Amino acid sequence: MAASLLTLLALGCFLLWIFQWQRRPQLAVGIAIGVLLGAIGVPLARALGGTQHLPIWGPALPFALIAISLFSFGLLAWFWGQD
């Protein structure tokens, strides 16, 4: 039962991705890159120790990376926008 639900969920996500590919290809490419990085990162994280020895900063790391990325993009837009 769980396998069929996961298959339906994956099929639904794939159909939404196809819709995005038709409407906004840049978003679809970003989604594909994120799925690929997740597919590589999860087995790698499990192989490196899983959650037995998770550092205290581990759960906050994705939020920090997003904040740093947005700050960097903001700086680039600020400097490139001055014409």
N, C-alpha and C positions, 0 to 999 in steps of 0.2 A: 504494500500500500504506500509506504513512504517513497519507494523508488518511482512509482508512477506519479506521485505528487511532485517530486523533484523534476521528473521529466517534463511534466506540464508547465512547471514554473520556468524551467530552462527554455522551453519552446516559446512561452509567452514573452520572456525577456528578449529572445532572438527576434521575434516578430516586432517588438517595440524598437529594437535596434535597426531592423530593416526600414521601419517607418522613419526613424531619425536619419538614416542614410539618404532617404529620398528628400527629406525636408532640409536637414542641416548636416551636411557631410562632415564638417569639422567636429561637431559634437559626437557623431558616430565614431570618428577616428579616436577621439579622446576616451570614449567609453571602451573601445577595443584595447587601447593601450592600458587603461586601468585594469581591465579584466586579465590581460596578459601579465601585468606586473603582480596582480594578486595570485594568479595561477602559479607563478614562479616563487613568490614570497612565502606563501603558506607552507608548502613542503619544506622549503629552506628553513623557515623558523622552527618547524617541528623537528627537523634533523639536528638543529643546533641546540636543542635542549627543551623545547616546548615551553610550558608554563611552570616547570618546577623551580627554576631559578630566574624568575622574571624580575628585572631591576625595578626600583620604585618609579623611575622616569619612563618606563616602557609604555604604560597605557596612555600617557600624555604626549608621547612622541608624534603621533599623527597630527594632533591639533597644533603642535609647535611647528611642524613642517609646513602645514597649510598656512599658518600665520606668517611664517618667514617667506613663503612663496608669494603670498598676496602683498606683503610689504615690498618685496623685490619688484613685483610687477607694477606696483604703485610708483616706486621710484623711477623705474624705466619710463612709465607714462608721463611722469612729471618732467623728466629731462628731455624726452623726445617731443613733448608737446610744446616746448618753448621755441617758437619760430619767429 
